[in-house]
């Protein structure tokens, strides 16, 4: 892990930066972590960013903005971004917003005999 800031931790896996979120992503938490994530992306210049959201219990539209803003930043930096293992609450918001059509969503956690 690189560093810890509130509800997020960072992990480097080769040229991939994994940002692990936990708890809630609302207006207050999104504002607080947005700058930190951007600074980390700009400093590390990863080819790929994974936003790991399995530990997120609640997310409002500020969380959607947080995801899309990092998506745009990573694209401007020449890299890619994907959402990793979104919790059911996060997946519901992503689908309601239609963001599942533009974002890569990766599911690695297995539930029963199938991937969630």
C-alpha positions, 0 to 999 in steps of 0.5 A: 500500500502507498498511503492511507487517507480516510476511507481510501487506500492505494495499492500499486500492482505494476503499472496499475494503481488500485484505489480501495474505497470503504464506507460511504461516498457522499458530497463531503467524502468525495470533496475530501478525497478527489484532490488526493486521488488526482494528485496520486494519479498525476504523481504516479502516472499509472497506465491503468487505475482501478477504483475498487468499490466493494466496501462502499455501503452508500454512494450518491451522485457525488460518487458518480461525479468522483468516478467520472472525473477520475475517468476523464483525468486518467484519459487525459493522462493517456491511461485507462480506468475501470471500476473493480468489484462494485458493491450492489449499492454502487452498481445500482447507482452506476446502472441508473446513471447509464455509466455502465455503458461507458465504464469498464466494470470488472468483477473478481469476487466470486459468489457461489459458483458464479461471479457477482 
